[in-house]
Amino acid sequence: MSKTVIPAGYRPLLGLYDTQKAIGMIQEIFLKKLCGALHLKRVTAPLFVDPATGLNDDLNGVERPVGFDVPALAADAAVVHSLAKWKRMALAKYEFRPGNGLVTNMNAIRRDEEMDNLHSIYVDQWDWEKVITRAERSPETLRHTVQRIVEAVCGTLDELKWEFPDLEAIRLNHTVTFATAQQLEDRWPEKTPKERENAFAKEHGTIFIMGIGGVLRSGRPHDGRAPDYDDWALNGDLLFWDEALGCALELSSMGIRVDEASMKSQLAAAGCEARAELPFHKSLLAGRLPLTIGGGIGQSRLCMLLLGKAHVGEVQVSLWDDETYAVCGRAGVRLL
């Protein structure tokens, strides 16, 4: 069932033709800026993986991957949820060195996603991963990387405005305000995690919430995270205040990845010790994979943010239920 709500008085800043032109510009400009900011090289990535390898991203642990059989292989395949683990294997295979990384165009299907203004069953993002040293496994590295990504986002908006003056009203805060999930819970214990994000983003514009996945003092996590890629003490979400929707828009989930010790402790905390026998996990625990930082940056989310759109269907083609079409139609919102 759709949860789409179009804000009263919303009008798209660009028509369909200019929207498509602007999407193409964002794809080109932002990728170039991101690669320059983080020293990334573009690589080719899979749409599906062997589920027996443990390479697929388990997200919150309840989402069902789309699977299909491959008669020629006498095996099954699963469409990726993201490439969080595959990227780390690729960095080892391609012999990347500390200070350098990869980025790829990731497309996924998340069949269990609830549909609303920001969510679709189709996911498109820039998945990136970078090799770091053990000394760089620190909050300082995480914060510096987040700020560099924000500079790439804001720089892309500046270039768009030269081409599309109608976007001049869109403003983003170039400076990131950081807080831990526990700090937000301490400040607003009566609010839900999503309400805390909205309140903090409204105050500061651009925020990064650190420490997501582990249990807070309330006995509940801020949000779910798989236990076998992000280090829950060194990860977080990047959000911007979205004036069109009047809420926080999550652009990226990212973090410093697990090492041997944090992998073991997080698998135990999640009751997933059996995963330690999967090929990816065995390689990591044996020290055969590089230490990395990485994440995903939503392509459609970035287009929504920079173009002032109120619904993800204005910047991507997907499937929607009749209620979504009706709500958007009454508001004059044209879905692609």
C-alpha positions in Angstrom: 0.0 0.0 0.0 1.3 3.4 -1.0 2.3 6.0 1.6 2.8 8.8 -0.9 1.9 12.3 0.2 2.5 15.2 -2.1 3.0 18.5 -0.1 0.4 21.1 -0.6 1.4 23.7 -3.3 4.2 21.6 -4.7 5.1 22.3 -8.3 8.1 20.8 -10.2 10.8 23.3 -10.9 11.6 21.6 -14.2 9.4 20.0 -16.9 9.9 16.4 -18.1 12.4 17.3 -20.9 14.6 19.4 -18.7 14.3 16.9 -15.9 15.7 14.2 -18.1 18.5 16.5 -19.3 19.3 17.4 -15.7 19.4 13.8 -14.6 22.0 13.1 -17.3 24.1 16.0 -16.1 23.9 14.9 -12.5 25.1 11.4 -13.4 28.1 12.8 -15.3 29.1 15.7 -13.1 28.7 14.0 -9.7 30.5 10.8 -10.7 33.5 12.9 -11.9 33.5 14.9 -8.6 33.2 11.9 -6.4 36.0 10.1 -8.2 38.2 13.1 -7.8 37.3 13.6 -4.1 37.9 10.0 -3.0 40.4 8.8 -5.6 38.1 6.2 -7.2 38.2 4.3 -10.5 35.1 3.1 -12.2 34.7 -0.7 -12.5 32.1 -3.1 -13.8 29.9 -4.8 -11.3 27.5 -7.8 -11.1 23.7 -7.6 -11.2 23.4 -11.0 -9.5 25.6 -13.2 -7.4 25.8 -16.8 -6.2 23.8 -16.9 -2.9 26.1 -19.6 -1.5 29.1 -17.2 -1.5 27.6 -14.9 1.2 28.4 -11.8 -1.0 24.8 -10.4 -1.1 24.0 -7.6 1.3 21.4 -8.8 3.9 20.3 -5.3 4.7 18.1 -5.6 7.8 18.0 -9.3 7.6 14.4 -9.6 6.6 14.4 -8.6 3.0 14.1 -11.4 0.4 16.4 -11.2 -2.6 15.0 -11.9 -6.0 16.3 -15.2 -7.1 16.2 -17.3 -10.2 17.6 -20.6 -11.5 20.3 -20.8 -14.2 19.9 -24.1 -16.0 23.2 -23.8 -17.8 25.0 -23.8 -14.5 22.6 -26.1 -12.6 22.7 -23.4 -9.9 20.7 -20.5 -8.5 21.5 -16.8 -8.7 20.3 -13.9 -6.5 19.9 -10.2 -7.7 22.1 -8.1 -5.4 20.6 -5.8 -2.7 23.8 -3.9 -2.8 27.5 -4.6 -3.4 28.8 -3.9 0.1 30.7 -7.2 0.3 31.5 -7.7 -3.4 33.4 -4.5 -3.6 35.8 -5.5 -0.9 36.5 -8.8 -2.7 37.0 -6.8 -5.9 39.6 -4.5 -4.3 41.6 -7.5 -3.3 41.3 -9.1 -6.7 42.2 -6.0 -8.6 45.1 -5.3 -6.2 44.1 -1.7 -5.2 46.4 -0.1 -2.7 45.6 2.2 0.3 44.3 5.6 -0.7 42.6 4.3 -3.8 39.3 2.7 -4.5 36.5 1.8 -6.9 33.1 3.0 -7.8 30.4 1.2 -9.8 26.9 1.8 -11.1 24.8 -0.5 -9.0 21.2 -1.5 -9.9 19.1 -3.6 -7.6 15.6 -4.9 -6.9 14.3 -4.8 -3.4 10.9 -6.5 -3.6 10.0 -6.0 0.0 10.5 -2.2 0.0 7.6 -0.2 1.2 6.6 2.4 -1.4 6.4 6.1 -0.5 7.9 9.4 -1.8 11.4 8.2 -1.2 11.2 4.4 -1.7 10.9 2.2 -4.8 11.5 -1.5 -5.5 14.1 -0.3 -8.0 17.4 0.9 -6.4 20.1 2.8 -8.3 23.2 4.0 -6.6 26.9 4.6 -6.9 28.5 1.9 -4.8 32.0 2.8 -3.8 34.8 1.3 -1.7 38.3 2.5 -0.9 41.3 0.8 0.7 42.6 2.3 4.0 45.3 1.4 6.5 44.6 0.1 10.0 45.6 3.5 11.4 42.8 5.1 9.3 40.1 3.0 10.9 39.0 6.0 12.9 36.1 8.5 13.3 38.4 11.2 11.8 38.7 9.2 8.6 34.9 8.7 8.4 34.1 12.4 9.1 36.7 13.6 6.5 35.3 11.3 3.9 31.7 12.4 4.6 32.7 16.0 4.1 34.4 15.3 0.8 31.2 13.6 -0.5 29.1 16.6 0.6 31.4 18.9 -1.3 30.9 16.8 -4.4 27.1 17.0 -3.9 27.1 20.8 -3.4 29.6 21.3 -6.3 27.2 19.4 -8.6 24.3 21.6 -7.6 26.4 24.7 -8.3 27.0 23.5 -11.9 23.4 22.6 -12.4 22.3 26.1 -11.5 24.3 27.5 -14.4 22.3 25.4 -16.8 18.9 25.6 -15.0 18.3 29.0 -13.3 15.0 27.7 -12.0 16.9 25.6 -9.5 18.4 28.7 -7.9 16.0 28.4 -4.9 17.5 25.1 -3.8 20.0 25.6 -1.0 22.2 23.0 0.7 24.5 23.4 3.7 28.1 22.6 2.7 29.1 22.0 6.4 28.1 18.6 7.9 27.0 18.4 11.5 27.9 15.1 13.1 26.2 13.3 16.0 25.9 9.7 17.2 22.7 7.8 17.3 23.0 7.7 21.0 23.3 11.4 21.3 20.1 11.8 19.4 18.3 9.3 21.5 19.6 11.1 24.7 18.3 14.4 23.4 14.9 13.1 22.1 14.1 9.9 24.0 10.4 10.3 23.3 10.8 10.5 19.5 11.2 7.6 17.0 14.6 7.4 15.2 13.0 8.8 12.1 11.6 11.8 14.0 15.0 12.4 15.6 16.6 12.5 12.1 14.0 15.0 10.9 14.4 17.2 13.9 18.2 17.2 13.7 18.3 17.7 9.9 15.8 20.6 10.2 18.2 22.3 12.7 21.4 21.9 10.7 20.6 21.2 7.1 23.3 18.6 6.4 23.9 15.9 9.0 25.7 12.6 9.6 24.4 10.2 12.2 27.2 7.8 13.4 27.0 4.5 15.2 24.1 2.6 13.5 23.4 -1.1 14.0 24.3 -1.7 17.6 21.8 -1.5 20.5 21.4 1.9 22.2 20.8 2.4 25.9 17.1 2.1 25.2 17.7 -1.5 24.2 16.9 -0.8 20.6 19.1 0.1 17.6 18.7 3.4 15.7 18.3 1.3 12.6 19.1 -2.1 11.4 22.5 -3.0 9.8 23.8 -6.3 8.6 26.6 -7.4 11.0 29.2 -8.4 8.3 30.1 -5.3 6.4 29.9 -2.0 8.4 31.7 -1.6 11.7 28.7 -0.4 13.8 31.0 1.9 15.8 32.4 3.5 12.7 29.5 3.9 10.3 26.5 6.2 9.7 24.0 7.8 7.5 24.3 11.1 5.5 21.1 13.1 5.4 20.0 16.5 4.0 17.0 18.6 4.9 14.7 18.4 1.9 12.6 21.6 1.6 10.3 20.1 -1.1 9.2 17.2 1.3 9.8 19.0 4.6 11.8 16.0 6.0 15.3 14.5 6.1 16.4 12.8 3.0 18.9 10.0 3.5 21.4 10.1 0.6 24.0 7.6 1.7 24.6 4.8 4.2 28.4 4.3 4.6 31.1 3.4 7.0 34.5 1.9 7.8 34.1 -1.8 7.2 34.5 -4.6 9.7 37.9 -6.0 10.5 38.4 -9.5 12.0 37.6 -8.5 15.5 34.4 -6.4 14.8 33.2 -9.1 12.4 33.3 -11.7 15.1 31.7 -9.6 17.7 28.9 -8.4 15.4 28.1 -11.8 14.1 27.8 -13.0 17.7 25.6 -10.0 18.7 23.3 -10.7 15.7 23.2 -14.5 16.3 24.7 -15.1 12.9 27.9 -17.0 13.8 27.2 -19.6 11.1 28.0 -17.0 8.4 31.7 -17.3 9.5 31.8 -20.4 7.3 30.8 -18.7 4.1 33.6 -17.9 1.6 33.5 -14.1 2.0 33.5 -14.3 5.8 36.3 -16.9 5.9 38.5 -14.7 3.7 37.9 -11.7 5.8 38.6 -13.5 9.1 41.8 -15.0 7.6 43.0 -11.5 6.8 43.0 -12.0 3.1 40.8 -8.9 2.4 41.9 -5.3 2.6 40.7 -2.9 5.2 38.2 -0.5 3.6 35.7 2.3 3.9 32.7 2.4 1.6 29.1 3.0 1.0 26.3 3.6 -1.5 25.0 7.0 -2.7 21.5 6.9 -4.1 21.3 8.2 -7.7 17.6 8.8 -7.7 17.8 10.3 -4.2 20.5 12.7 -5.4 18.4 13.7 -8.4 15.4 14.3 -6.1 17.4 16.5 -3.8 19.2 18.6 -6.4 16.1 19.1 -8.6 13.6 19.7 -5.8 11.4 16.7 -6.6 8.7 15.4 -4.3 8.5 11.8 -5.5 11.2 9.4 -6.6 9.0 8.4 -9.6 9.8 11.9 -11.0 13.4 10.9 -11.6 13.3 7.1 -12.1 11.1 4.6 -14.0 9.6 1.9 -11.7 6.3 0.2 -10.9 3.7 2.0 -8.7 0.3 1.0 -7.3 -3.0 2.6 -8.4 -3.1 4.8 -5.2 0.3 6.3 -6.0 -0.8 7.2 -9.5 -4.0 8.7 -8.2 -2.3 10.8 -5.5 0.3 12.1 -7.9 -2.2 12.7 -10.6 -4.4 14.8 -8.4 -1.3 16.9 -7.5 -0.2 17.3 -11.1 2.9 15.2 -10.5 4.0 13.3 -13.6 5.8 10.0 -13.0 8.3 8.8 -15.5 
